[in-house]
Amino acid sequence: MAKYKIAWLPGDGVGNDVMEAARIVLDKLNLDAEYPHGDIGWEFWKTEANPLPDRTIDLLNNTDCALFGAITSLPKEEAENELIPELQGKGHIYSSPIVRLRQEFNLRTNLRPCRGYEGNPLNYRDNIDLVVFRENTEDLYVGVEFHPLPDEVRAAVKKHNKKMARFDSTPGEDIAVSLRINTRNGCRNIITDAFEYAKKFGRTSVTVVEKPNVIRETSGLMVRTAREVAKNYPGIELWETNIDAMCMWLIKNPLDYGVIVTSNMFGDIVSDLCAQLVGGLGFAASGNIGDKLAVFEPTHGSAPKYAGQYKVNPMAMLLSVKMMLDWLGEGDMATRLDNAIAAVIKEGKVRTYDMGGSNTSLEVAEAVAAKL
């Protein structure tokens, strides 16, 4: 019996390509694991009106962790049109399976490291080493939304906030509302994770990124909680900045920052910016981490036009494997893989198109495996 059971979730498009690349490296590492396949993605939405079937939930309840490739998502009306004819007009509404996974298993911490590897021609600046902690289950991604706006919701909001009166003349069918929901517990958990990381790895500051001067209650709760948590870490400074200013400062002075913590939507945005500083989404790994399960994935999309061409950069996927190995406690394997990735990037002999090369995803994975 294998030591680990790792759910294998290729998903859509190039998710399948980069997962093949991951398997080349995992087999070379000889990780003692089995990889049961899980159904997830657009094909299951089209044929079952469920991109995350219950059988996959059952699988994940009986695994140590999961590797996930990529997912295709479309807006509500377009998703409805993609259903097979017998499922259309039945009231099915598409929702992202990765967002559901995060909420179903309380994968509350989204960890996104962004490191500039030596020799990468896409680095914005050498020595960038950023880690973004993104709250993963709350905020606008909860999915509490209304369109058209029901009269009773409008009345309830207006009762508690007179600013709603400015929309009195706007009919409900012309108003869409999304609720931003942050909880004190959710804020405290992600901020504590960020400070614990800073403490463990000798980082001297944690930067909380929000917009409390305008979004006073939800961003305000995040910042106030950060100030409370920071009192428990006297050796680590708490820096506070607004999301718009942070985007500017990261471009101007990326070496000033190490650990960034923020809410779900802002984390989604700022982590992509950080990824571009170190070469783009082809180098952007992530871990969705809960108390009992973790799902590791590259943050790039499914890129349907490249599916099956083995064209995209697999480094984000391989770095996600490295994160998974660390999480499993296989620190030696994780270090070996990280060193192999760094060596291939530094040599620059094997590169995908985004780095100015012509190698395939699998050839990059084979070059990394050779270094192991």
Residue pairs with C-beta under 8 A, 6 or more apart in sequence:
2 32
2 33
2 34
3 32
3 33
4 31
4 32
4 33
4 34
4 64
4 65
4 328
5 33
5 34
5 36
5 62
5 63
5 64
6 33
6 34
6 35
6 63
6 64
6 65
6 66
6 67
6 324
7 35
7 36
7 38
7 56
7 59
7 60
7 63
7 65
7 66
7 67
8 19
8 35
8 36
8 37
8 38
8 66
8 67
9 37
9 38
9 40
9 56
9 66
9 67
9 68
9 69
9 295
10 16
10 19
10 37
10 41
10 69
11 40
11 41
11 68
11 69
11 70
11 71
11 72
11 302
12 41
12 42
12 43
12 69
12 70
12 71
12 72
12 302
12 304
12 307
13 70
13 72
13 301
13 302
13 303
13 304
13 306
13 307
14 69
14 70
14 300
14 302
14 303
14 306
14 307
14 311
14 312
14 361
15 41
15 68
15 69
15 70
15 71
15 302
16 69
16 307
16 308
17 306
17 307
17 308
17 309
17 310
17 311
17 312
17 314
17 361
17 362
18 69
18 70
18 298
18 312
18 314
18 316
18 317
18 361
19 67
19 69
19 317
20 310
20 361
20 362
20 365
21 314
21 317
21 318
21 361
21 362
21 364
21 365
22 67
22 314
22 317
22 318
22 320
22 321
22 365
23 35
24 362
24 365
24 366
24 369
25 318
25 321
25 337
25 365
25 368
25 369
25 372
26 33
26 321
27 369
28 369
28 372
29 325
29 333
29 336
29 337
29 372
31 325
31 330
31 333
35 67
36 59
36 63
38 55
38 56
38 59
38 60
38 66
39 53
39 55
39 56
40 51
40 52
40 53
40 56
40 68
40 71
40 97
41 51
41 71
41 72
41 97
42 51
42 71
42 72
42 82
42 302
44 50
44 51
44 52
44 53
45 51
45 79
45 82
45 83
45 94
46 82
46 83
46 84
47 84
47 87
48 87
49 83
49 87
49 90
49 92
51 71
51 94
51 95
51 96
51 97
52 97
52 100
52 101
57 104
60 66
60 101
60 105
60 293
63 293
64 293
64 328
65 293
65 294
65 295
65 296
65 324
65 327
65 328
66 293
66 294
66 295
66 296
67 295
67 296
67 297
67 320
67 321
67 324
68 98
68 295
68 296
68 297
69 297
69 298
69 302
69 317
70 297
70 298
70 300
70 301
70 302
70 303
71 96
71 97
71 98
71 301
71 302
72 301
72 302
72 304
73 79
73 94
73 96
74 82
74 94
76 93
76 94
79 93
79 94
80 88
80 92
80 93
80 94
81 88
83 92
95 143
98 288
98 295
98 297
99 141
99 143
101 107
101 288
101 295
102 108
102 110
102 136
102 137
102 141
102 288
102 295
103 137
103 142
105 290
105 292
105 293
105 295
106 137
106 290
106 291
107 136
107 137
107 288
107 289
107 290
107 293
107 294
107 295
108 135
108 136
108 137
108 186
108 189
108 190
108 289
108 290
109 133
109 134
109 135
109 136
109 189
109 190
109 193
109 287
109 288
109 289
109 290
110 132
110 133
110 134
110 135
110 136
110 264
110 267
110 271
110 286
110 287
110 288
110 289
111 131
111 132
111 133
111 134
111 193
111 286
111 287
111 289
111 323
112 131
112 132
112 134
112 267
112 271
112 274
112 275
112 284
112 285
112 286
112 299
113 130
113 131
113 132
113 285
113 319
113 323
114 128
114 129
114 130
114 131
114 132
114 271
114 274
114 275
114 277
114 278
114 283
114 284
115 128
115 129
115 130
115 278
116 123
116 124
116 125
116 126
116 127
116 128
116 129
116 277
116 278
116 279
117 123
117 278
117 279
117 283
117 341
117 342
117 345
117 346
118 126
118 342
118 345
118 346
119 345
119 346
119 347
119 348
120 278
120 279
120 283
120 345
120 355
121 348
121 355
121 356
122 278
122 279
122 280
122 283
122 354
122 355
123 277
123 278
123 279
124 251
124 254
124 276
124 277
124 278
125 254
125 255
125 277
127 255
128 254
128 255
128 277
128 278
129 258
130 250
130 254
130 257
130 258
130 259
130 260
130 274
130 277
130 278
131 197
131 258
131 259
131 260
132 260
132 261
132 262
132 267
132 270
132 271
132 274
133 190
133 191
133 193
133 194
133 197
133 259
133 260
133 261
133 262
133 267
134 190
134 261
134 262
134 263
134 264
134 266
134 267
134 268
134 271
135 182
135 186
135 187
135 189
135 190
135 262
135 263
135 264
135 267
136 190
136 264
136 288
137 186
137 264
138 181
138 182
138 183
138 186
138 263
138 264
139 180
139 181
139 182
139 218
139 263
139 264
139 265
140 178
140 179
140 180
140 264
140 265
141 264
141 265
142 179
142 181
144 178
144 179
144 181
145 176
145 177
145 178
145 179
146 153
146 175
146 176
146 177
147 175
147 176
147 177
148 171
148 172
148 173
148 174
148 175
148 176
149 172
149 175
149 176
149 177
150 172
151 172
153 177
154 164
154 167
154 172
154 175
157 164
158 164
158 165
167 175
180 215
180 218
180 265
181 218
182 218
182 221
182 222
182 263
184 221
184 225
187 221
187 222
187 225
187 226
187 263
188 225
188 228
188 229
190 261
190 263
191 206
191 208
191 222
191 225
191 226
191 229
191 261
192 229
193 261
194 206
194 259
194 260
194 261
195 206
195 229
195 230
195 232
195 233
195 236
197 203
197 259
198 204
198 205
198 206
198 233
198 236
198 258
198 259
199 233
199 235
199 236
203 236
203 258
203 259
204 235
204 236
204 237
204 258
205 236
205 237
205 238
205 239
205 257
205 258
205 259
206 226
206 230
206 233
206 236
206 237
206 238
206 239
206 259
206 260
206 261
207 238
207 239
207 240
207 241
207 246
207 257
207 259
207 260
207 261
208 222
208 223
208 226
208 238
208 239
208 240
208 241
208 261
208 262
209 241
209 242
209 243
209 246
209 260
209 261
209 262
209 266
209 270
210 219
210 220
210 222
210 223
210 240
210 242
210 243
210 262
210 263
210 266
211 219
211 242
211 243
211 244
211 266
212 219
212 220
212 222
212 223
212 242
213 242
218 263
219 263
222 262
222 263
223 240
226 238
226 240
226 261
227 238
230 236
230 238
241 249
243 262
243 266
243 269
243 270
246 260
246 270
247 269
247 270
247 273
249 256
249 257
250 257
250 270
250 273
250 274
250 277
251 273
251 277
254 277
260 270
260 274
262 270
271 284
271 286
271 299
272 281
272 284
272 299
275 281
275 283
275 284
275 299
279 315
279 354
279 355
280 313
280 354
281 298
281 299
281 300
281 301
281 316
282 300
282 312
282 313
282 314
282 315
282 316
282 352
282 354
282 355
283 313
283 315
283 316
283 319
284 298
284 299
284 300
284 316
285 296
285 297
285 298
285 299
285 316
285 317
285 319
285 320
285 322
285 323
286 296
286 297
286 298
286 299
286 320
286 323
287 294
287 295
287 296
287 320
287 323
287 324
287 327
288 294
288 295
288 296
288 297
289 327
294 324
294 327
296 320
296 321
296 323
296 324
296 327
297 320
298 316
298 317
298 319
298 320
299 316
300 312
300 316
303 312
306 312
310 360
310 361
310 362
311 352
311 353
311 360
311 361
312 352
312 354
312 361
313 352
313 354
313 355
313 361
313 364
314 352
314 361
314 362
314 364
314 365
315 341
315 345
315 364
318 337
318 341
318 365
318 368
319 338
319 341
321 337
322 334
322 337
322 338
322 341
323 334
325 331
325 333
325 334
325 337
326 334
336 372
337 368
337 372
339 371
340 368
340 369
340 371
340 372
341 368
343 371
344 350
344 364
344 367
344 368
344 371
348 355
349 367
350 357
350 359
350 363
350 364
350 367
351 357
351 358
351 359
351 364
352 359
352 360
352 361
352 364
359 367
